[in-house]
Amino acid sequence: TERPDDVVAAVKILEGGVDIVVGSIEFGELHRVTRAVHWASRTFLHRIFAKAPVSDPLAGLRVYRVIVLKKAFRDPSEQKPLISAERWAANVEMLGYLAPHARRIVEVPARLHCDLRTRPSRFRPWRTFVELARLPKSLWSSKAEEA
């Protein structure tokens, strides 16, 4: 539930030459349960999140340059399906596979717009945490660190 004006700002940054734009949300804006999953992920899954190219790999706002996707799909080392996880873990896994193909990754502030929610949340904290724990330790390769 990111604000539409944040999406527009992210696309403008992408048009300026950045390959991946990631929204960065202040933890104070998150719902209590969502904040707990963020905290637990950073604390107990440090092996996965420590080398991430962004401060919050769980953020949902992402904009990718098409060439980054093309490079990832053409990469001979990626013969298996790129994404095997679901929900938040899939978002983290996708960033992990695309980051090595990006020249520049930028974070932008993003704000949540939770008052527009028209249906109950489908967020399941425990299931999300378990999916994140199943991500490979090698998600952030050395190529991602060089980019």
PyMOL commands that set and color helices and strands:
alter all, ss='L'
color gray80, all
select helices_A, chain A and resi 4-15+27-29+32-44+46-49+66-74+87-101+114-116+125-133+137-139+142-146
alter helices_A, ss='H'
color red, helices_A
select strands_A, chain A and resi 20-25+62-64+105-110
alter strands_A, ss='S'
color yellow, strands_A
deselect
rebuild
show_as cartoon
